[in-house]
Amino acid sequence: MIETDTLVIGAGPAGLFQVFELGLLEIGAHVVDSLHVPGGQLIELYPDKPIYDIPGIPACSARELVDNLLKQVEPFKPQLHLGQEVASLERQDDGRLLVGTSAGTTFLAKAVVIAGGVGSFQPRRLALPGLERHFDTQVFHGLRSLEPFAGRDVVVAGGVDAALDAALALSEPGPHRARSVTLLHRRDVFQAEAATIEHVRERIASGALTFVAGQPTGLEEAADGRLAALQITHGDAQTLRLPLDLLVVGLGLSPKLGPLAEWGVVLEKKQVVVDTGTFQTSVPGVFAVGDVVTYPGKKRLILSGFHEAALASFGIAALVYPDQRIQLQYTTTSTRLHELLGVPSP
Ligand SMILES: Cc1cc2nc3c(=O)[nH]c(=O)nc-3n(C[C@H](O)[C@H](O)[C@H](O)COP(=O)(O)OP(=O)(O)OC[C@H]3O[C@@H](n4cnc5c(N)ncnc54)[C@H](O)[C@@H]3O)c2cc1C
């Protein structure tokens, strides 16, 4: 059992900045995320796309923003518990909140911050019986590293950004280029960024990428049990055999609001209702920030999550330090904040 001042659910931009704002008020935090890497939507959905509306940063990629958020929060040594979903939340007799995860980790926290975005991300799977036997050996949901694909025959299934970006990365000239890349989608229509679609069409025209229209309806295994090929059905009911070494499923992610609905917090259209003074939910001690919240005028922007995290930290400070008046201090001038941040005071 881990005792902590605060448990933050979600390591997206709102959750990460929440830890920083709590740190400035000398409030400790642990963070849980169902993904294996921090960054939320920025890393899962658009890591290499540029963002232009972060105050003071004219342009940066989503990945750069996450790297900088992680660097900014370093002085507060955030404890990240990744690859596990928060599954339960229960109030204890002493008022603290007992939080349990899918990996069996339990936390006893004075406050909980739901920074769960659009929900816990689960990769959409191909509905093919038997395919699960090859998960993480020959079948991958998304592309984490190019190395295992170098020189192999790869099929990428899907028609959204995730699949197109993977097909482009795998067919990019370089040391990690796959031997062959086949993009498999039910028809020659994609739901992705216009520039990405254009790029994919150029690669197909140049022969660097093959496109196959059809639906996978079966799989073929070799005598040693390895996945050898997919059976594909075309629109005209004909079938074809698509041999492969590795399969990347790029059908995107389906966010799952998860168990949040059972914790008693008031929801409105699957969003958490908050008090905009403190970002506390209808359950005392449970706060919420970022895309998961709703209030009049709410905009699902990264900068909104940052502002909400700053106010939530003051709401939480009132719980963690009930007898103290919490002063607003500037990072520019406060020697105490310099000490906490590990920077020299002028
Ligand atoms: C393609 C695209 C482009 C965008 N471009 C911009 C832009 O230019 N500017 C801008 O301001 N915004 C942009 N956005 C929106 C921005 O990404 C979101 O506003 C932001 O990611 C919200 O941050 P968050 O921390 O609230 O949630 P998220 O980024 O969604 O992170 C939430 C995290 O919580 C985790 N989680 C949820 N439930 C649980 C649970 N029960 N247990 C454990 N973990 C859980 C999830 O796995 C996830 O990692 C864009 C969004 C998309 C999709």
The ligand as a Gaussian input file, in Angstrom:
#p B3LYP/6-31G(d) Opt

LIG

0 1
 C       -4.979000      14.873000     -33.466000
 C       -5.109000      15.820000     -32.286000
 C       -4.482000      17.047000     -32.339000
 C       -4.584000      17.942000     -31.251000
 N       -3.971000      19.151000     -31.328000
 C       -4.059000      20.024000     -30.289000
 C       -3.443000      21.307000     -30.352000
 O       -2.837000      21.677000     -31.357000
 N       -3.556000      22.131000     -29.267000
 C       -4.248000      21.768000     -28.120000
 O       -4.300000      22.549000     -27.184000
 N       -4.854000      20.553000     -28.058000
 C       -4.781000      19.678000     -29.102000
 N       -5.406000      18.460000     -29.027000
 C       -6.167000      18.141000     -27.794000
 C       -5.206000      17.709000     -26.676000
 O       -4.444000      16.592000     -27.119000
 C       -6.012000      17.357000     -25.440000
 O       -6.703000      18.510000     -24.998000
 C       -5.064000      16.889000     -24.316000
 O       -4.375000      15.720000     -24.688000
 C       -5.861000      16.624000     -23.035000
 O       -4.951000      16.269000     -22.045000
 P       -5.387000      15.381000     -20.784000
 O       -4.156000      15.238000     -19.961000
 O       -6.614000      15.952000     -20.196000
 O       -5.842000      13.976000     -21.395000
 P       -5.121000      12.867000     -22.298000
 O       -4.055000      13.455000     -23.142000
 O       -6.247000      12.155000     -22.972000
 O       -4.449000      11.896000     -21.232000
 C       -5.258000      11.163000     -20.350000
 C       -4.508000       9.940000     -19.880000
 O       -5.266000       9.312000     -18.850000
 C       -5.146000       7.901000     -18.972000
 N       -6.285000       7.267000     -18.286000
 C       -7.610000       7.482000     -18.480000
 N       -8.344000       6.740000     -17.631000
 C       -7.456000       6.031000     -16.887000
 C       -7.590000       5.068000     -15.848000
 N       -8.786000       4.676000     -15.368000
 N       -6.472000       4.534000     -15.327000
 C       -5.237000       4.893000     -15.784000
 N       -5.057000       5.795000     -16.769000
 C       -6.145000       6.358000     -17.307000
 C       -5.145000       7.679000     -20.489000
 O       -4.530000       6.434000     -20.833000
 C       -4.333000       8.890000     -20.982000
 O       -2.959000       8.603000     -21.122000
 C       -5.330000      17.570000     -30.094000
 C       -5.950000      16.306000     -30.037000
 C       -5.844000      15.436000     -31.117000
 C       -6.515000      14.095000     -31.043000

